[in-house]
């Protein structure tokens, strides 16, 4: 008998319902969710999703927060890159970008009333 889930893969459970593009997007997300990722502590590919945004390593039992479907989001990658540059010795343009972002965050905090202007 022929394979019945050749094109749809993990979205085969939806059958012919919901349309092709929705099933394709669902399959992409479900594949990301159940894939094993590399642990940031022990470097073994044993990280699985425990709950939405909670990722656990099966080898070293390290738990950390991440994205809903992937443990490392684009925003976290950008933040780690900025932190690494500042620790390793950033260039002047990198430091200007960091300072600009801090100024934006400070202005946003003042606008939201989290801190007062006198501080």
Buried (B, 14 or more C-beta within 10 A) or exposed (E): EEEEEEEBBBBBEBEEEEEEEEBBEBBBBBEBBEBEBBBBEBEEEBBBBEEEBEBBBBEBEBEBEBBEBBBBBEEBEEEEEBEEBEEEEBEEEBBEBBEEEEEEEEEEEEEEEEEEEEE
